Amino acid sequence: MMWTLSGFADEADENSDGQVAATQRAEFKHIDLRNVDGHNISELPLDKAEAIRKKLDAAGLSCTMFGSPIGKIDITEDFAIDEQKLRHLAELRKIFDCDKVRVFSYFNKEEKPMAEWEAEAMRRLRALRDLAGELDLFLYSENEREIFGDRIEQVCTIAELRDGIGPFRMIFDFDNFNQSDEDVWEAWEKLRNATDGFHLKDSKRDKTHVPMGTGDTHAKRILEDAVANQWAGHVAMEPHLMHSAAVMATGPGGKANEAFADMSGEDMYVAAAGYVKDLLTGVGASWN
């Protein structure tokens, strides 16, 4: 089964030219656009998007997912903020020919009761799912620290919105489960049949980010199991080995890796890609 291998190249460079160069050096054919040329993808002006699309075309690259921050606001904040971002991404879909959108599942900064948090987060996710269907977009919900969707059982609840063919999908992030002190293998066992994408980000038990396949997240074992079960889908490298501006904008947990501190962002990205490709080759995955 063929996997689509992409990456968050804003960890290599803030600008589109640098992101293109890093993606080419990494020998990837695809890119997940998140922060580029001074804008988050959810707010990227259409004229700038047109210019970036031309650069991607000239380099033989394609955008495979929008790394949006939708859902990374509190359950008390105006939901219209996220609806507007999704509508804007629908306009960008026409430019980049990309219909996949990464989303999250809401903070609870005022510490409202769990039942209230869950109800409001799920209400918003259902509304986003329905809007995505109207806009011909596919949402990919990522497990993340401190949102509803932090603990395994919460992610399983969110996965109930997924039917496998509709506009709601699920991303499995190895490192984020580890940062939340969850058993990553247990998470995989419960989410194996509801996983549509992977974020290739790894860490040790002490929360230090490390190259993919060298951490304590059972990454090799999980990916081997995915191959054995003929899994196919979107996989995106998100190294987090350096706390670049792009990484800091995500509100990251964990520690940067001192071994990469003296590298340029581009060199770090290329080195991280080498580990990713070695890992995928080792588990028997095929990718484009």
Backbone hydrogen bonds in HBPLUS format (Angstrom, degrees):
<---DONOR---> <-ACCEPTOR-->    atom                        ^
c    i                          cat <-CA-CA->   ^        H-A-AA   ^      H-
h    n   atom  resd res      DA  || num        DHA   H-A  angle D-A-AA Bond
n    s   type  num  typ     dist DA aas  dist angle  dist       angle   num
A0003-TRP N   A0286-SER O   2.77 MM 283  6.03 158.4  1.81 141.7 149.1     1
A0288-ASN N   A0003-TRP O   2.90 MM 285  6.44 142.9  2.04 159.6 170.8     2
A0004-THR N   A0233-GLY O   2.96 MM 229  6.18 166.4  1.97 153.6 156.8     3
A0235-VAL N   A0004-THR O   2.85 MM 231  5.96 172.5  1.86 165.4 162.8     4
A0006-SER N   A0235-VAL O   2.82 MM 229  6.17 159.1  1.86 157.7 164.1     5
A0237-MET N   A0006-SER O   2.95 MM 231  6.27 164.5  1.97 130.9 129.9     6
A0032-ASP N   A0007-GLY O   2.87 MM  25  5.47 173.8  1.87 141.9 140.1     7
A0008-PHE N   A0237-MET O   2.95 MM 229  6.30 159.2  1.99 178.4 172.1     8
A0011-GLU N   A0008-PHE O   3.25 MM   3  6.25 170.6  2.26 123.1 125.6     9
A0012-ALA N   A0009-ALA O   2.94 MM   3  5.22 154.9  2.01 106.0 114.2    10
A0013-ASP N   A0009-ALA O   3.30 MM   4  6.71 149.4  2.39 145.9 153.7    11
A0037-ASP N   A0014-GLU O   3.05 MM  23  6.19 143.4  2.19 145.7 154.8    12
A0019-GLN N   A0015-ASN O   2.97 MM   4  6.23 151.6  2.05 151.0 160.1    13
A0020-VAL N   A0016-SER O   2.92 MM   4  6.08 157.0  1.97 151.1 156.4    14
A0021-ALA N   A0017-ASP O   3.01 MM   4  6.24 161.9  2.04 147.0 152.2    15
A0022-ALA N   A0018-GLY O   2.93 MM   4  6.09 161.7  1.96 147.3 151.9    16
A0023-THR N   A0019-GLN O   3.01 MM   4  6.10 157.6  2.07 142.7 149.0    17
A0024-GLN N   A0020-VAL O   2.97 MM   4  6.20 156.7  2.02 150.6 156.8    18
A0025-ARG N   A0021-ALA O   2.94 MM   4  6.18 161.7  1.98 150.2 155.4    19
A0026-ALA N   A0022-ALA O   2.90 MM   4  6.05 147.5  2.00 144.1 153.2    20
A0028-PHE N   A0023-THR O   3.09 MM   5  5.50 171.5  2.10 164.8 163.5    21
A0027-GLU N   A0024-GLN O   2.97 MM   3  4.95 149.1  2.07 100.5 110.4    22
A0062-SER N   A0029-LYS O   3.15 MM  33  6.67 145.4  2.28 143.9 153.9    23
A0031-ILE N   A0062-SER O   2.95 MM  31  6.28 142.1  2.10 154.3 160.1    24
A0064-THR N   A0031-ILE O   3.05 MM  33  6.13 152.0  2.13 143.4 152.0    25
A0033-LEU N   A0065-MET O   3.16 MM  32  6.64 125.9  2.47 158.8 167.7    26
A0067-GLY N   A0033-LEU O   2.71 MM  34  5.73 169.2  1.73 145.7 148.8    27
A0041-ILE N   A0034-ARG O   2.67 MM   7  5.15 152.4  1.74 161.3 158.9    28
A0036-VAL N   A0039-HIS O   2.82 MM   3  5.43 162.6  1.85 160.2 159.5    29
A0039-HIS N   A0036-VAL O   3.07 MM   3  5.43 154.2  2.14 112.5 120.3    30
A0043-GLU N   A0040-ASN O   2.85 MM   3  5.53 163.9  1.88 124.0 129.6    31
A0044-LEU N   A0041-ILE O   3.39 MM   3  4.98 172.7  2.40  99.0 101.1    32
A0049-ALA N   A0045-PRO O   2.95 MM   4  6.22 151.0  2.03 149.8 159.2    33
A0050-GLU N   A0046-LEU O   2.96 MM   4  6.23 151.7  2.04 147.4 153.7    34
A0051-ALA N   A0047-ASP O   3.24 MM   4  6.54 155.0  2.30 141.8 147.4    35
A0052-ILE N   A0048-LYS O   2.97 MM   4  6.26 156.6  2.02 150.1 156.4    36
A0053-ARG N   A0049-ALA O   2.88 MM   4  6.09 157.7  1.93 151.3 157.6    37
A0054-LYS N   A0050-GLU O   3.18 MM   4  6.44 150.8  2.27 143.1 150.0    38
A0055-LYS N   A0051-ALA O   3.23 MM   4  6.59 149.2  2.33 141.0 148.8    39
A0055-LYS N   A0052-ILE O   3.06 MM   3  5.05 116.4  2.49  94.5 110.0    40
A0056-LEU N   A0052-ILE O   2.95 MM   4  6.30 158.7  1.99 155.1 160.7    41
A0057-ASP N   A0053-ARG O   2.91 MM   4  6.13 163.5  1.93 152.1 156.6    42
A0058-ALA N   A0054-LYS O   2.96 MM   4  6.12 159.0  2.00 145.7 151.4    43
A0059-ALA N   A0055-LYS O   3.11 MM   4  6.29 138.4  2.29 140.1 150.6    44
A0059-ALA N   A0056-LEU O   3.13 MM   3  5.15 128.5  2.41  95.5 109.1    45
A0061-LEU N   A0056-LEU O   2.83 MM   5  4.87 171.6  1.84 147.8 145.7    46
A0060-GLY N   A0057-ASP O   3.07 MM   3  5.03 156.6  2.13 101.5 108.9    47
A0066-PHE N   A0100-LYS O   2.87 MM  34  6.21 164.6  1.89 146.6 149.8    48
A0102-ARG N   A0066-PHE O   2.89 MM  36  6.12 173.6  1.89 166.8 168.6    49
A0072-LYS N   A0069-PRO O   2.90 MM   3  5.55 150.2  1.99 151.4 150.1    50
A0104-PHE N   A0070-ILE O   2.67 MM  34  5.98 149.4  1.76 149.7 160.0    51
A0106-TYR N   A0071-GLY O   2.76 MM  35  4.91 150.5  1.84 144.1 149.9    52
A0107-PHE N   A0073-ILE O   3.00 MM  34  5.88 161.6  2.03 134.3 139.5    53
A0077-GLU N   A0074-ASP O   3.04 MM   3  5.32 156.7  2.09 108.5 115.7    54
A0075-ILE N   A0107-PHE O   3.08 MM  32  6.11 142.8  2.22 145.9 147.5    55
A0081-ILE N   A0078-ASP O   3.16 MM   3  5.90 160.0  2.20 117.0 121.8    56
A0082-ASP N   A0079-PHE O   3.03 MM   3  5.61 124.7  2.35 113.0 124.0    57
A0083-GLU N   A0079-PHE O   3.20 MM   4  6.56 159.7  2.24 150.1 156.4    58
A0084-GLN N   A0080-ALA O   2.94 MM   4  6.01 159.9  1.98 147.2 151.3    59
A0085-LYS N   A0081-ILE O   3.19 MM   4  6.45 153.9  2.26 139.7 146.8    60
A0086-LEU N   A0082-ASP O   2.98 MM   4  6.21 159.1  2.03 150.8 155.7    61
A0087-ARG N   A0083-GLU O   2.99 MM   4  6.26 155.2  2.05 146.9 153.9    62
A0088-HIS N   A0084-GLN O   2.92 MM   4  6.19 151.4  2.00 147.1 155.1    63
A0089-LEU N   A0085-LYS O   2.96 MM   4  6.24 154.7  2.03 147.5 154.4    64
A0090-ALA N   A0086-LEU O   3.04 MM   4  6.33 137.7  2.23 140.2 151.4    65
A0091-GLU N   A0088-HIS O   2.94 MM   3  5.15 128.6  2.21  99.8 113.6    66
A0092-LEU N   A0088-HIS O   3.05 MM   4  6.51 149.3  2.15 144.6 153.8    67
A0093-ARG N   A0089-LEU O   2.80 MM   4  6.04 136.9  1.98 140.9 153.0    68
A0095-ILE N   A0092-LEU O   2.91 MM   3  5.05 129.2  2.17 100.1 114.5    69
A0096-PHE N   A0092-LEU O   2.84 MM   4  6.08 171.3  1.85 172.3 172.0    70
A0097-ASP N   A0093-ARG O   2.76 MM   4  5.10 129.0  2.02 138.5 146.8    71
A0138-PHE N   A0099-ASP O   2.70 MM  39  5.95 157.2  1.75 172.4 175.7    72
A0101-VAL N   A0138-PHE O   2.83 MM  37  6.08 153.5  1.90 167.2 170.5    73
A0140-TYR N   A0101-VAL O   2.75 MM  39  5.88 153.9  1.81 154.5 152.8    74
A0103-VAL N   A0140-TYR O   2.87 MM  37  5.82 160.0  1.91 138.5 138.8    75
A0142-GLU N   A0103-VAL O   3.03 MM  39  6.31 160.1  2.07 165.7 166.1    76
A0148-PHE N   A0106-TYR O   2.88 MM  42  5.79 151.3  1.96 150.6 155.7    77
A0111-GLU N   A0108-ASN O   3.00 MM   3  5.36 160.0  2.04 114.4 118.9    78
A0116-GLU N   A0113-PRO O   2.97 MM   3  5.35 121.4  2.32 108.3 122.7    79
A0117-TRP N   A0113-PRO O   2.94 MM   4  6.26 160.7  1.98 157.7 164.1    80
A0118-GLU N   A0114-MET O   2.84 MM   4  6.03 174.9  1.84 162.3 162.9    81
A0119-ALA N   A0115-ALA O   3.02 MM   4  6.07 162.5  2.05 140.5 145.9    82
A0120-GLU N   A0116-GLU O   3.04 MM   4  6.17 164.6  2.07 149.6 153.1    83
A0121-ALA N   A0117-TRP O   2.91 MM   4  6.03 166.2  1.93 156.4 161.0    84
A0122-MET N   A0118-GLU O   2.91 MM   4  5.96 167.0  1.92 153.2 157.2    85
A0123-ARG N   A0119-ALA O   2.94 MM   4  6.04 148.5  2.04 137.8 147.2    86
A0124-ARG N   A0120-GLU O   3.02 MM   4  6.21 161.0  2.05 149.1 153.0    87
A0125-LEU N   A0121-ALA O   2.97 MM   4  6.23 159.3  2.01 149.2 155.3    88
A0126-ARG N   A0122-MET O   2.91 MM   4  6.06 159.3  1.95 149.7 154.6    89
A0127-ALA N   A0123-ARG O   3.05 MM   4  6.27 157.7  2.10 144.7 150.9    90
A0128-LEU N   A0124-ARG O   2.85 MM   4  6.12 156.3  1.91 151.4 158.1    91
A0129-ARG N   A0125-LEU O   2.83 MM   4  6.02 157.6  1.88 147.2 153.7    92
A0130-ASP N   A0126-ARG O   2.92 MM   4  6.19 159.4  1.96 149.9 154.9    93
A0131-LEU N   A0127-ALA O   2.93 MM   4  6.14 157.1  1.98 146.0 152.6    94
A0132-ALA N   A0128-LEU O   2.75 MM   4  5.92 158.4  1.80 151.4 157.9    95
A0133-GLY N   A0129-ARG O   3.04 MM   4  6.29 151.2  2.13 144.3 151.5    96
A0134-GLU N   A0130-ASP O   3.21 MM   4  6.56 148.0  2.32 140.4 148.2    97
A0134-GLU N   A0131-LEU O   3.05 MM   3  5.07 117.8  2.45  95.4 110.5    98
A0135-LEU N   A0131-LEU O   2.99 MM   4  6.26 141.2  2.14 145.4 156.9    99
A0135-LEU N   A0132-ALA O   3.07 MM   3  4.95 122.4  2.42  91.8 106.9   100
A0137-LEU N   A0132-ALA O   2.92 MM   5  4.83 174.8  1.92 141.8 143.1   101
A0139-LEU N   A0167-PRO O   2.69 MM  28  5.93 163.9  1.72 167.5 161.6   102
A0169-ARG N   A0139-LEU O   2.66 MM  30  5.78 148.0  1.76 153.7 165.2   103
A0141-SER N   A0169-ARG O   2.99 MM  28  6.23 168.8  2.01 136.1 132.4   104
A0171-ILE N   A0141-SER O   2.78 MM  30  5.67 166.3  1.80 148.0 143.7   105
A0144-GLU N   A0149-GLY O   3.11 MM   5  6.09 145.4  2.24 125.3 135.6   106
A0154-GLN N   A0151-ARG O   3.10 MM   3  5.30 123.8  2.43 100.6 114.7   107
A0155-VAL N   A0151-ARG O   3.08 MM   4  6.44 157.8  2.13 154.9 161.1   108
A0156-CYS N   A0152-ILE O   2.94 MM   4  6.27 153.1  2.02 153.1 161.3   109
A0157-THR N   A0153-GLU O   3.10 MM   4  6.34 144.7  2.23 135.9 144.7   110
A0157-THR N   A0154-GLN O   3.10 MM   3  5.04 118.7  2.49  91.9 107.0   111
A0158-ILE N   A0154-GLN O   2.98 MM   4  6.37 158.5  2.03 150.7 156.1   112
A0159-ALA N   A0155-VAL O   2.88 MM   4  6.11 150.3  1.97 145.8 154.5   113
A0160-GLU N   A0157-THR O   3.08 MM   3  5.47 154.5  2.15 107.1 115.0   114
A0161-LEU N   A0158-ILE O   2.94 MM   3  5.85 170.3  1.95 127.3 130.6   115
A0162-ARG N   A0159-ALA O   3.02 MM   3  5.32 160.2  2.06 110.2 116.6   116
A0196-ASP N   A0170-MET O   2.82 MM  26  5.28 158.7  1.87 142.8 149.9   117
A0197-GLY N   A0170-MET O   3.12 MM  27  6.43 120.5  2.49 151.1 155.1   118
A0172-PHE N   A0197-GLY O   2.81 MM  25  6.18 159.5  1.85 147.6 151.0   119
A0199-HIS N   A0172-PHE O   3.03 MM  27  6.22 157.2  2.08 141.1 140.7   120
A0177-PHE N   A0173-ASP O   3.41 MM   4  6.67 157.2  2.46 150.4 155.0   121
A0178-ASN N   A0174-PHE O   3.22 MM   4  6.56 157.9  2.27 146.9 153.5   122
A0175-ASP N   A0201-LYS O   3.14 MM  26  5.44 131.5  2.38 143.3 145.3   123
A0179-GLN N   A0175-ASP O   2.73 MM   4  6.01 158.3  1.78 160.1 166.6   124
A0180-SER N   A0176-ASN O   3.16 MM   4  6.27 133.1  2.39 133.5 144.5   125
A0180-SER N   A0177-PHE O   3.14 MM   3  5.11 132.2  2.38  94.1 107.2   126
A0182-GLU N   A0177-PHE O   2.97 MM   5  5.25 166.3  1.99 156.1 152.8   127
A0181-ASP N   A0178-ASN O   2.91 MM   3  4.98 160.0  1.95 110.9 114.0   128
A0187-ALA N   A0183-ASP O   2.94 MM   4  6.26 154.5  2.01 151.7 159.7   129
A0188-TRP N   A0184-VAL O   2.98 MM   4  6.27 154.3  2.05 145.3 151.7   130
A0189-GLU N   A0185-TRP O   2.91 MM   4  6.24 159.7  1.96 153.2 158.4   131
A0190-LYS N   A0186-GLU O   3.11 MM   4  6.35 150.8  2.20 148.0 154.7   132
A0191-LEU N   A0187-ALA O   2.92 MM   4  6.01 133.4  2.14 142.5 156.1   133
A0191-LEU N   A0188-TRP O   3.12 MM   3  4.99 128.5  2.40  93.4 107.4   134
A0192-ARG N   A0188-TRP O   2.70 MM   4  5.22 119.7  2.06 154.3 157.6   135
A0194-ALA N   A0191-LEU O   2.86 MM   3  5.07 160.7  1.90 114.8 120.8   136
A0198-PHE N   A0234-HIS O   2.95 MM  36  6.52 147.6  2.06 148.2 158.7   137
A0236-ALA N   A0198-PHE O   2.96 MM  38  6.37 159.6  2.00 154.1 159.2   138
A0201-LYS N   A0199-HIS O   3.07 MM   2  5.86 119.6  2.45 109.9  93.8   139
A0200-LEU N   A0236-ALA O   2.74 MM  36  5.79 162.8  1.77 143.2 149.1   140
A0238-GLU N   A0200-LEU O   3.16 MM  38  5.73 175.9  2.17 127.0 127.6   141
A0210-VAL N   A0202-ASP O   3.15 MM   8  5.61 159.9  2.19 117.9 123.7   142
A0216-ASP N   A0203-SER O   2.85 MM  13  6.22 164.5  1.87 145.3 144.8   143
A0204-LYS N   A0208-THR O   2.94 MM   4  5.43 151.2  2.03 145.4 153.0   144
A0207-LYS N   A0204-LYS O   2.90 MM   3  5.21 157.1  1.96 116.1 119.4   145
A0255-LYS N   A0207-LYS O   2.88 MM  48  6.02 153.2  1.95 133.2 137.9   146
A0209-HIS N   A0255-LYS O   2.90 MM  46  5.93 176.3  1.90 160.9 159.7   147
A0214-THR N   A0211-PRO O   3.07 MM   3  5.80 153.6  2.15 148.6 147.9   148
A0222-ILE N   A0218-HIS O   2.86 MM   4  6.03 161.9  1.89 161.1 166.8   149
A0223-LEU N   A0219-ALA O   2.89 MM   4  6.05 169.4  1.90 157.4 160.3   150
A0224-GLU N   A0220-LYS O   2.87 MM   4  5.98 153.9  1.94 148.2 155.9   151
A0225-ASP N   A0221-ARG O   3.03 MM   4  6.20 151.9  2.11 139.9 147.4   152
A0226-ALA N   A0222-ILE O   2.86 MM   4  6.20 148.9  1.96 145.9 155.4   153
A0227-VAL N   A0223-LEU O   2.96 MM   4  6.21 158.6  2.01 147.6 152.2   154
A0228-ALA N   A0224-GLU O   2.91 MM   4  6.16 161.0  1.95 148.3 153.9   155
A0229-ASN N   A0225-ASP O   2.96 MM   4  6.15 138.7  2.14 141.9 152.2   156
A0231-TRP N   A0226-ALA O   2.85 MM   5  5.12 169.4  1.86 156.3 153.9   157
A0230-GLN N   A0227-VAL O   2.96 MM   3  4.99 159.0  2.00 111.8 113.4   158
A0257-ASN N   A0241-LEU O   2.91 MM  16  5.17 162.9  1.94 136.4 142.0   159
A0248-MET N   A0244-SER O   2.88 MM   4  6.15 167.5  1.90 158.7 162.0   160
A0249-ALA N   A0245-ALA O   3.03 MM   4  6.16 142.2  2.18 141.2 150.5   161
A0250-THR N   A0247-VAL O   2.94 MM   3  5.39 152.6  2.02 110.8 119.5   162
A0251-GLY N   A0248-MET O   3.10 MM   3  5.41 164.0  2.12 110.9 115.9   163
A0260-PHE N   A0257-ASN O   3.06 MM   3  5.87 165.8  2.08 123.3 127.6   164
A0261-ALA N   A0258-GLU O   3.13 MM   3  4.97 166.9  2.14 105.9 109.7   165
A0263-MET N   A0260-PHE O   3.15 MM   3  5.45 162.8  2.18 112.7 117.9   166
A0268-MET N   A0264-SER O   2.96 MM   4  6.20 162.4  1.99 155.3 160.1   167
A0269-TYR N   A0265-GLY O   2.99 MM   4  6.17 158.2  2.04 145.7 151.5   168
A0270-VAL N   A0266-GLU O   3.00 MM   4  6.26 159.1  2.05 152.3 157.2   169
A0271-ALA N   A0267-ASP O   2.95 MM   4  6.13 159.9  1.99 148.9 154.7   170
A0272-ALA N   A0268-MET O   2.85 MM   4  6.06 161.3  1.88 153.1 158.4   171
A0273-ALA N   A0269-TYR O   2.95 MM   4  6.15 150.2  2.04 142.7 151.0   172
A0274-GLY N   A0270-VAL O   3.13 MM   4  6.45 144.0  2.27 142.1 150.7   173
A0274-GLY N   A0271-ALA O   3.13 MM   3  5.20 124.0  2.46  96.1 109.9   174
A0275-TYR N   A0271-ALA O   3.36 MM   4  6.82 153.1  2.44 148.1 153.5   175
A0276-VAL N   A0272-ALA O   3.07 MM   4  6.40 158.7  2.12 149.2 155.4   176
A0277-LYS N   A0273-ALA O   2.90 MM   4  6.14 169.3  1.91 156.7 158.4   177
A0278-ASP N   A0274-GLY O   3.01 MM   4  6.14 156.8  2.06 145.6 152.3   178
A0279-LEU N   A0275-TYR O   2.92 MM   4  6.10 157.8  1.97 148.9 155.1   179
A0280-LEU N   A0276-VAL O   2.90 MM   4  6.17 167.1  1.91 157.3 160.5   180
A0281-THR N   A0277-LYS O   2.92 MM   4  6.00 158.5  1.97 144.6 150.9   181
A0282-GLY N   A0278-ASP O   2.90 MM   4  6.02 154.5  1.96 142.8 150.5   182
A0283-VAL N   A0279-LEU O   3.05 MM   4  6.37 139.4  2.22 148.0 157.8   183
A0285-ALA N   A0280-LEU O   2.92 MM   5  5.23 153.9  1.99 163.7 158.3   184
A0284-GLY N   A0281-THR O   3.11 MM   3  5.16 153.0  2.18 102.5 110.8   185
